[in-house]
Amino acid sequence: MSSDPNDLQTLTARHFLTMEPLVTVPVPDPLHPGPRLTLQQRWTLVQHIQKHFWDRWSKEYLHTISVRSKWGKDKCNLEPGDLVIIKEPTPPLTWKTARVMEVHPGEDKIVRVATVRTANRTVIKRPVVKLCRLPLVL
């Protein structure tokens, strides 16, 4: 790349893949033309992609912030004051955040149920497996 401010050539992915700039428009493959979608089909595809994204996010990302440990290791129990997401069988954007008000440990002193207060002041009891503690960055 040059240091000339009038040179409008920019780095592209092709530079890193082939070490050359793209000088022509790619020719479409006549044997495999792209699909011609109606607006309804395109909308359905967008909805499917969005649902797939949220399903993967809820299955993969939430497990990374919900620290689970194996048998021999101690794990942090929820504590009053923790901020959590309440996992529900609804789209993730509708999941509520809540503050842990009270914890209910079992006989083994491991918290299995917590009482939480949502943003609209509703107080509910939920099992810990349905709560994901949010990491607080101070």
N, C-alpha and C positions, 0 to 999 in steps of 0.2 A: 504494500500500500504506500501511497506517496504522502508526503507532507504538504502537498499543494491543497489549499482550501477549496479550489475550484474543481478538483478531481472528485467526482461524485461516485466513483466505484467503491462499493462496500464489500466487506467480507460476507460470504454466504456459506452455507453448509457444503456446497460443491467444492469450495476452495479446500476445505479440510479433507474431503473424501478423495478428490482427484488431484489436488494441488494446482488446479487450473480454474479460471473463471468460466462461467456458463456463457457461451457466445451465441448460442442459437436456442430457439424455443424447442422444448422436447416434442418430438413427433408422436401423436397418439398411436397406439398399437391398433391396427385395423382388425386384428383377430379377436381382441378383447376390449371392445368399446365400453366405456363407463356406462353404468345404468342410467336410464332415463326415468326419473322419478316424478310422479305427480306431486302436487303440494301436499295432498293427504298422505302419500307414502313417505315423503320427506319428513313431515311432522311426526308420523309414527316412528320413523327411524330415530329422530332426535329424542323422542320420549323414551325409546328403548335404550339409547346410549346414556341418557340421564339416569334412568333407573339402574342400569348396570354400574354406573359410576358410584351411586349412593350405596348400592348393595356391597360393592367391594370396599368402599370407605368404611362402612359400618362393620364389616367383617375383619378387615385388615388393620386399619388405623386404630380403632378403638381398643383392639387387643394390645397394641403397643403401649398405650397409656394406662391400661389396666394391668398393673404389675401382678403377675401370678408367680408364685415360687413353688419349687418342688418340696417334697416331704421334709427334707432335713433342714431347710432354710426357714428362718423367720421372715414373715412378711409384715408390712405395715398395715395395721387395721385402720379402717376409717375412724376419724375422730370428729367430735363436734367442731363445727366451723369450716370443715372441708367443703370445697365447691365441687359439685358433681353434675354430670349429665345423666338424666333418667332415660335409659334405653327402653323404647316402647315399640310395639309392632306398627308403627306409623312411619311416614317418610322422615328421614333424619332432620330435615329443616324444622320439623314441628316438635322435636324433642325438647323437653324443658331443662333448664338449668336450675339447680336447687342448692341450698346450703344445708349441710347435715346439722340437725338440731340435737339429736340424741342417738346413741348407738345401743344395740341390744345384743351383747355377747352370749354365746351358747355356754354349755357346761365346760367346754374346753378353752374358754376365754377368747375365742375367735369370734369377731363380729360377723354375724350372718344376716342381720336385719338392721335397718337404720330408719329413723324418722327424719324426714327432710321437709324443708319449707321452700316452696317455689316462689317465683317472682311475684305472683299474684296473691301471696300470703296463704296459699293452701298448704296444709300440713298433711303429709301422707307417709305411710310406712311402705318401704320397698326392700326386697332382698338385695344383698350386696352385689350379687351377680348381675343385677339390672342397673347398677350404678357404676359410672366410670368417673373416677377422681380426675379432675382437671389439673394439669401441672401448673403451679403458680410460679411465675417468674417475677421476682422482685428486684 
